[in-house]
């Protein structure tokens, strides 16, 4: 598997603090190793649009699609609690 950031996600990533970027990087590595890795808490977010949600930390989530052997990262945003 490989990971591709959409332009929106790339912009959002660049706007994060370095400490949060490092945490996102860690979670992306976990995603590449195992979609079901417990700290990711990955789940189907929108069945109709085939969008998944993964956890960065308590306050941030990332959204992605699975396309063949690619994880398309769509967004990295604050969790709307």
DAMOZI-V696892 format. One record per residue. SS is DSSP state (~ for helix, > for strand, _ for the rest). NEAR is the number of other ideal C-beta (glycine too) atoms within 12 Angstrom. D_FIRST is the distance of its C-alpha to the first C-alpha in Angstrom with 2 decimals. Layout:
# DAMOZI-V696892
ss=<SS	SS>
near=<NEAR	NEAR>
d_first=<D_FIRST	D_FIRST>
This chain:
# DAMOZI-V696892
ss=<_	>	>	>	>	_	~	~	~	~	~	~	~	~	~	_	_	~	~	~	~	~	~	~	~	~	~	~	~	~	~	~	~	_	_	_	_	~	~	~	_	_	>	>	>	>	_	_	_	_	>	>	>	>	>	_	_	_	_	>	>	>	>	>	>	>	>	_	_	>	>	>	>	>	>	>	>	>	_	_	_>
near=<19	15	30	21	26	23	14	19	29	21	16	25	30	16	18	24	14	12	13	24	21	16	25	36	22	22	35	32	19	26	33	24	18	15	23	14	18	13	20	28	23	29	17	18	24	15	10	7	14	16	25	29	31	43	29	37	23	13	17	28	31	43	34	38	25	24	18	10	11	17	32	28	37	32	31	35	27	17	19	10	8>
d_first=<0.00	3.76	6.96	10.17	13.53	16.18	19.57	20.98	18.34	18.68	22.43	22.34	20.32	22.95	25.71	24.72	26.70	25.17	25.25	23.25	20.75	20.25	19.74	17.14	15.28	15.64	14.40	11.23	10.66	11.57	9.20	6.15	8.41	9.77	10.30	13.86	14.69	18.33	18.73	16.19	18.37	15.77	17.67	18.16	20.32	21.47	21.31	23.03	20.63	17.49	16.91	15.60	17.08	16.05	18.69	19.17	22.68	25.80	26.32	23.00	20.16	17.13	16.38	13.30	12.36	9.57	9.74	8.35	4.63	5.52	7.21	10.62	12.74	16.22	18.54	19.40	22.86	25.63	25.81	28.82	30.35>
